[in-house]
Amino acid sequence: MGPSDLLSPKDLAIDREGNAIIADASGAVKVFSPRGQLLISIPFQRPEHVATLSDGRILVSGFPKEYLISIFDRQGRFLANLGMPAKVDDDAFLNAVLNMGTISVDETDSIYYVFKYMLAPTIRKYTPDGTLVAEWHLNDGEVPEQVLTAANARYQENKKKFVRYGGIQILTAATFDSDSKTLWVASGAQISQLNSSGRPLRVIKLVRPDGRPLQAGGILVDKNIIRASTYLAGIFEYQKPQ
């Protein structure tokens, strides 16, 4: 396997220069130019999600035991850590799983950390310098009851059997919509639109053309279109409500 090869890409972000930042299961975050040239490779244990700030700084989340996010400059040099994990389980492994999350950044470089496995669905908002300014908790209306029930059951089973692997994701994806200045968060077969105070504006059910519910593993929202990706089935487009 060469330096520019990818073992199993986990997440992708594009910076303002068009460079592709990829979290790879090989244990590195790799940055490629628009022409596909490997620019840098940042060693990182279990990288899961990446994002970028307007000045080129790179944000990486993984398996958080001490911090939620690590920050690197555009040359790949470590700068700082951001965000303290919540203490929700005495078992260090399970606590790290519950604190795993995805990252979204808005046009002012505010950083949103969306906890994927937290049984009380949680989103944190940080300033670019790492100051926590808000913590939001989604309720039953924004998270399907069956998702919460299944996630809780898996968590209790893992604790009982001392299983050391991930649980069921409750919040599966997030993206910031610069047009409406809102955060969109996916859970199960629906996505919620949240305003700057974390208040839900609407909840949309995602349905495939064949009528089956769509479980979004990734979402992207622009002025008119919602794009949702799902494992093995590809990307689907929906008209964005105005």
N, C-alpha and C positions, 0 to 999 in steps of 0.2 A: 504494500500500500504506500503510494507516494505522498509527499507533503500536501499536494493539492487535491488528493482524493478525498471523497466523503464516504464515511462508513454507513451512517444512518442519520440524515439531517432531521433535526427536531423542530427548528424554527428558523424564520427568515425575517430580516429587516433590511430596508434600503435607506441609505443615508442621502443627504442632499446632493452629493456628487454622483449618485447612481451606483455606489458600491454596494455589493450584496454581503450582508453579515449573517453568517449561518452558524447556529449551534449544532454541533455534530457529536454523535455518540462516541466518536473516537477519543473524546476527552479534550476537545479544543473548540474554540470559536474561531472560524476562518473568515477572512475578509477578501472578497474577490472584486476586481475592477469590473466596469461595465463590459470589458472585452473578455472577461473570464480568467484574467491573470490573478494568481494568488498574491495578495499584497502582504498580509501578515497572518500568523497563526498564534492564537493566545491559548496557552494551556489552561484548562479549567476542568475540574472534576465534576462530571455529570451535568454538563450544561443542558438546560431545558428550553429557556426562552431568552430572546434578545430584543433590544430596542436601541434607538439612537437619539441623542439630543441634537439640537440645531448646530452646535459647535463641533459635532463629530464625535463627542464622547460616546462610548459604547456601554450599555447596561446589560448585565447578564444575571439571570436567576437560575438556580439549580436545585440542589438538595440542601435546604437552609438549616444549618445547625446553630450558627452564631449570627448570621446576617441574612437578610432577604435578597439583597442585590449587591453585586460588585460592579464598580465603575472603572473603565479603562479609557485612556486617551486614544486618539486616532492612530497612534503608533503601536498600540497594544500594551502600553505601560500601565500598571496598576495605579489607581489614584486613591480610591476610598471604598468603604463599604457603606451600605445604606439600609436602614430599617432593622429593627429587632424582631425576631420571631415571637409570636404569641406563645405563652406557656399553657398548653391545653392538655398535655399528657405527660406523665412522669417517665414514660419510656422514650428515650432520646430518638430512636428510629421513627416511631409512630408520630412523635411530635414534629419531626422534620417533614414527614409526609404531609401532615395536616397543614404545614406552612408553605408547601410548594405553591408557586403561583406564576401567572403570566404578567407581562408588563405592557402598558400602553402609555404613550406620551402625547400631550396636546400641543397646540401651536405656541404656547407660552413656556414650553418645556416642563410643565407640571407632570409629575410621574404618578401613574396609577398602578398599584399592585393589586391584582385580583387573585385572591386565594382560591385555588382550584378544589381542594379537598376539605376545607374547613367546614365542619358540620353546622356552624352558624355562619351562613354565607356572608363573606366579608370583603370589603374593598377599602384600601387605604390610598390616600392622596398625599404626595410629598412635593415639596418645592425642589427646584433643581439642585439646591445645596444640601438636600436630605432632611429637611425639617418636616415632620409629620404635621399636616394641617387639618386632616379630616379622616374619619373612619366611618364607613357606611355599612349597614347591615340590611340585606335584602330579606323580604318577608315571603310568606307562602304564595302571594300573588305573583312574585317575580321568579320564584323557583318552584317547579312542579312538585307536588307532594310525593309522587312516586319516586322521584329522584332523591329527595331527602330521606325517604323511608329506606330505599335500597342502600344508600350511602351509610346510613346509621347501622343497618344490619351488617354490612360488610365490615365496618369498623369494629363492631362488637365481636364478630367472628374472628377477625385478625388478632384482637387482644386476647381472646380466650385460647386460641390455638398458637399464640406467639408466632404468627406468620409475619415474615419480613418482606412484604412487597406492598405496592400501592393499593389504594382503595378505589372507590368509584368517584369520579370527578363530578362535582356539583356545579361549579362555574367553569365552563369548558373553553371559553374564548372571550376576548374583549378587544374593542377598537375604539379610537376616538374619532368622531365625525367633526372635522373642522368647519364644515358648512353650517351645521346647526349648533356647533359647540356643545355637543353632548357625548356621553359615553354609552356605548352599546355593549351589553354583556349577554352571553349565551348560556343557557342552562337547559339541558334536555332538548326538547323540540320547540323551544321558543327563545326569543331574544327580548331583552328589556332595554329601553332607552331611558337614561338617567340624566337629569340636568346638573348644573354646576354645584348644587347642594346635595346631590345624591338622591333626589326625589324622582320616582319613576314617572315618566310622561306617558308611556304606552308599553304594552306587551304584545308582541307579534308571534303568532303560531307559525312555524315553518313546516310546510308540507311539500313533498315531492310531487312531480307531475302525475305519478300513479296513485296519489292519495295517501301514501304512507308518511308518517312524521319524519322529519329530517333532524338528525342529531348533529349539530354544528360543532366541528372541531376547530374551525377558524372562521372569522367574519371580517369583512371589509365594507365600509359604508362611505359612499361619496354623495354628491348632490342629489342624484336621482335613483341610485341603484344600491340594493343590499346584496352582497355576494357572500354566500355561505358554503364552506367546504365540509365534506364529510368523508370519513375513511372509506376508501375503495370505490365510492360512488361518484367522486369528482366534485365540481363546483356548480352551484345553482344560483341563479339571479332572480331577485324579487324587486318589484317596484317599491321604492321608498315612500312611505306615507308623508304627506306634506301638511 
